Amino acid sequence: MDLEFVTEDILKLLISAGTGAIIGFEREYHSKSAGLRTMILICVGSTLFTLVSIKLGSDPSRIAANIVTGIGFVGGGIIFRDNSSGRITGITTAATAWVTAALGLCVGVGKDLYETGFFAMLLVIFTLYVLVPLQVRIKRRNLIRTYRIVCKYTNGTLRHYEHLFEKFNLEAERNMQTKTNDRISGTWTVRGSEKNHEKIIKSLLNDPDIMEFDF
């Protein structure tokens, strides 16, 4: 057994585990479905598959294709639709898993892709860690919420609340509306600044005509 070669392979696996840990820590900190352990396993797994395939003399392009296919199944389990809001979540985490697998592949290939993989990791770290404050600022200026209001039915009841959205400088898109006996329920997807959302929520919570209010 070539001790030097085995040591190099072990070093690659350790580098891969460290790379997955750096990326996974951010996902774990934000309580995402795929966190620290998942990213480590994805990165190490991609490296291990690459090392084994190289030893077996497999075509490198097939290695990458099979890893991408495998990560597709993982990503499919991460992305899901939130029934309460109707929004799709987990896309960023799935993309993180995808790029983590690519980094593991770079480590497995070796010296020819170390520089590329290291620079790519820096870009991933920048995206996940540094861009968060910018993303928060954007969301505060353009926050999307789903509002559901149930009240007694009268002509123009729901239009009254649509005008109220406009009054608070919010863009409201009408969704499903349901009338049951003397009640009517309306749902809107509302876009606007976080400050304006807080103002209208306070107003709607104090509205005596509203029987049910989800936001």
N, C-alpha and C positions, 0 to 999 in steps of 0.2 A: 504493500500500500504506500502511495506517494504521500508522505506526511505534509509536505509543502502544499500540495494541491488540496488536501483535505482542510488544512488550516485556512487557505484562501476561501474555500467554500463556506466554512464556518464564519469567517469574517464578513462575507457577503450577507449571510443570514442575519448576523448581528446588526449590520448597517441597515438592512431592510426592516428589522424589528424597531430600531431607533427611529427610522423615517416614519413608519406607521404610527409609532407612539406620539411623535411630535404633531402629526396631523390629527390623530384620534383624540388627543387631549382636548382640542378645541371643541370637537363634536360632543365629547363626554361632558365638558363644562356646561354646554348649552342643553344638556339632557336630550340629545338626539337619539333616534332609534339605533343607529350604528355608531358606537363610540370608540373608546380607547382599545378594547380588546378586539373588536371587529376589524378596525383599521390595521392593527398589528398583524392579525391573521391573514388579511387580504394581501398585505405587502409581502409578508414572509411566504405565503402560499404562491404568489406570482414568481418570486425569486426562486423558490424550490422547484417549481415546474420548469422554469427556464434552465436551471442547473441540470436537472435530470434529462431534459430534452437534448441539451447540448452534448451531454455524455453519451446519449444514445445515438447521436448524429442526426437528429431530426432537423427538418427545414425550419429556420428561425421564423419565417413568415407564418408558418402553421402554429408555432408556439404562441405568437402574439394573438392570432385569430382565435385560438382555443381559450386563451385567458380572457379575452374580451367577451366571448360567448358565455363563459362561466360567470363573469361579473354581471352580465345582463340579467341572470336569474337572481342574483343578490339584490341588484338595483330594483327589480320588479317587486321584491318584498319590502323594500324601504318606502317606495312611493305609494301613497294612498290618498283617497279623498275624505276630507273631514265632513261628515254628514251634517254637523251643526251649522257650518258656514258655507259648505259647498266648495270650498277651496281645496286645491291639490297641494299636499305637503310632502316633504321628503326629497324634493328634487335636488336641492343643494347637497344633501347627505349622499344621495345616490351618485351624483357627479363626483363628489369627494372620493367615494369608494372606487369609482372608475379610474380617476387619475392616480389614486394610491396604487392600484394594480399596475398601472403603467410605470410608476416609479420603481416598483418591485421588479418589473421586467428589466428596467435599465440597470438596476443593481446586479441582477442575475447575469446579464450579458457581459458586464465587466468594464475594463478600463476604457474601451471605446465609447461608452455611454455614461461614464461617471460624471463628466463635466456637464453634459446635457441634463442628466437626471438631477444633479445638484442645483442647477439654475432653475429647472422646472419646480423643484421643491421650494425654492425661495419664492417663486411666483405663487405657489399654492398657499404658503404661509402668509404672504402679503395679502392675498385675497381673503383668507379666513380670519386673520387677526386684525390687520390694519384697516381694511375697508368696512369693518363693522360700524364704527361711529358714523361714517358717511351714509351707510345704509339706514341707520337709525334716524338721521336727519332727514333723509328723503321720505321715510315712512311717516315722520311727524308732519311733513308738509303735504303728503298725499296718502293718507290712510284710508283703507277700504274696510267698511264694516257692513254686516248684514243686519237690518232692522226688521223686526216683526211686531206689528201692532194689532191688538184686538180691541174693538170697541163696539158700542151699540150702532146699529145700522141706521143711517139717515142719508139722504141724497147729498152727495158731495163730501161725505165724511173723509174718505181717503185722500181726496184732492186737497183737503185742508192741510193734511200733513205733508203732502208734496210741496205745497206752497211754503210750509214751515221750513222744509229742507232748504229751499231756495233762499228764504229769509236769512238763514245762517250760513249762506255761501257754500252750500253742499250740493254736489251733483248726485241726484237720485235716479236710479234705474228701476222701474217697476217690474216686479217678478210676479209670483203667484198671488192671487186674491181669492178668498173663499168666504161665502156667506152661509151661515147656519142659523136658521130661525131669525132672531132679531140681532144677531151679531155678525160682524164682518171682520175678516182678518186680511191684513195686507203685509207683503214682504218686499223690501227694497234693498238693493245693493247701493250703498252710499259711499261717495268718494269726497275727500276733502282733508283739511288740516286737522291734526289731533285736537287742537284747541277748539275748533268749531264743533267737532264731534262731542267734546265734553260739555259744551254749552247746550247743544240740543238735547243730549241725554238728560241733563239736569232739568230742562224744560219739560220733557216728556214724562219723566218720573213724577213730576208734580202736577201732571194733567189729570184731573179727576174723571174725565171721560174715558180714559184708557183702562181697560180691564186686565189686559196682559201685555207685557212689553219685554221682548228679547232683543239683546244687542251684543 
